[in-house]
Amino acid sequence: MNNTTYARPRRLQGNYAPEVKTMPEVHPIKAEIKKNLGTFTFTATFEEDREAIEAFKNEGLIAYRCVLSTLDGRTLGIGHGLNVLSQENRYLSKSVKWAHSGALIAAVTNAVKFPDLSGNPTQDFGANEIASAFMATDKQKSYLKELIMGLPEGDGREELMSNLDTMSKEDASELIQQLKN
């Protein structure tokens, strides 16, 4: 008994010549990878995490706070590392090192959420467009300025004027209603 199978040649109808596509000089993936290559210089500052120590109120608590920042002082990530000396965990040097390393690892983990660790601004992934969709319109701001200027002097005018640029559409609408009445 012969169990050998053969593939039958396919008969193609029409013109099925392979399309010749031109590849870009640099593939987009390679360009994106290249942005993340190189040496990144940052500072890791460690301090005792007083807030954690006071919150947990445990005599054997070891708590560190690590602030990871660029050389120009921009904070990239903050991490917390905790460990507790107890009967089960009584190795002091290891416990301290684990808490210290944990703070650094947490800070680095938080820092990778930034699109560019080098401190150079990159694309904002549409965040500005999204934010501007929720911000007060120029028309609302203009009308609010008129209404605020009509308030008596010292009635919080300066504070209201300073908040106009960061006000949402909803907040601006509510304030307009309050000031009109």
N, C-alpha and C positions, 0 to 999 in steps of 0.2 A: 504494500500500500504506500503510495507516494503522497506525503503531506506537504510538499513544497508548494508555496503559493507565489505567484508572480504578480507584480503590479502592472496593470494594463496602462499603456501610454494614453494620456488624456489628449483628446482632440479639442483644440481651442479654436473658437471661431472669432474672427475679428482681429484687430491689431493689439496684441498684448505685449508689445516690446516694453522692456523695463524703462520707467521714467528716469531720466538723469536729473537728480536734484543737486543743486549746488549747496554745499555745506558752508555755513559761515566760517570765517577765518578762525575765530575763537568760539568754541561752544559756550553757550550761556552758563552751563553748569561749571565749566572750568573757570570762567570769569568770576563767578560767585565764590568758588573755592579759593581763588587767588586773593580775594579781599581778606580772607581770614588767615592767610599765611604770614609769617614773620614773627618778630619779637615784640611782645607786649610788655611794657614797663608800667608797673603800678605799685602802690604802697599798701601793705597790710598792717593796720594799726590794731594792737590788742590792748584791751583793758578789762579790768574785773567788771563783771556784769552785776552792778549793785541792785538794779531793779529785780533781777531774778533772785538774788540772795535774799532780799527783803520780802519778795512775794512767797518764796517757798519756806522761809524760816526753818532751815535745816542746818544743823551744826556742821555736818559733813559735806555740804554742797560745794562743789567747785564750779564756778561759772565764769565764762569768758564771753566777751563781745568783740568781734572782729569787724573793722570797717575797711573795706577795700576801696581805694580811690586812685584816680589818675594822678600824675605828677603835678598837674595844675590844680588839684584839690577837688575835682568833681567826684562825688561819691558814686561808686558803681554797684556796691552790694554791702549788705550788713548781715552778719551771721552770728548765731549764738551757739555756744557749746556748753553742755552741762554734764556733770558726772557727780556721783554721790559716794563718799566713803562709807562703807558699812561692813558688817561682819562677813558678808559674801564677797564684797569687793574691797579688799583691804590693802591693795598695792598702791601706795601713794604716788609714786612717780608715773606709773602707767595710767592711773586715773587722771592725773593732771594733764598728761600728754594727750589722752583721748579727748578730754574737754577742749584743750587747745586746738587740736586737729579738727575737731568737730566744728568749731567756730569758723576756722578757715575754709573748710569744705562748704559750709552753709553760705558763707559770703561769696565764694566763687560760684556756687550754684545760683545764687540770686543775681550775680553780675552777668551771667551769660544771657539773661533776659534782655540786655541792651543789645541793639543791632550792631554796634561798633565799639569794641573795648578800647580802641586807641584814643577815643575822645573826639575824633573828627565826626561831625554830624553827617549822617547818611540819609537815605530816603526815609520818609516818615510813615510809609505804608498806608497812606491815606488818612492818617490821624487828624491832620489839620482840616481836611474836608469834612470829616465826620464831626469834629468839634464845632466847626463853623455852622453846621446845620442846626446845632442846638443853641448857639449863642444869639443874643439879642441882635435884631437887625439895626441897620443904621437909622431907619425911620423911627423905630422904637426909641433908640438912644437920643435922637434929636428931640422927639416929643417929650421924653423924660427930662432932658436938660431944661426945656421951657417950663415944665411943671415944677422942677426942683428950684429953679431961679425965682419962682413965685412964692416959695416958702419964706417965712420970716427968718432973719439972720440968726445963726446959731441953733437952728432947729434940726441939726444933723445934715445940713446941706453939703458940707465938705465930704462927709463920709459917703453919702449917696452918690455924689459926683465921682468919687474915686472908685466906686464899685460898678460904674456903668460898663467899663470895658470887659469885665469878667462875668457879667450878668447873663443868665440864660433867657431864652425867649419867654418861657413860662414865668420866671421871676419878674421880668420886665413888664409883662402883661398884668400881673398881680399888682405891682407897684403903681402902674398907670391907673388902675381902677381905684386904688387907695388914695392916690393924690388927687384924682378928679372929684372924689366925694368930699 
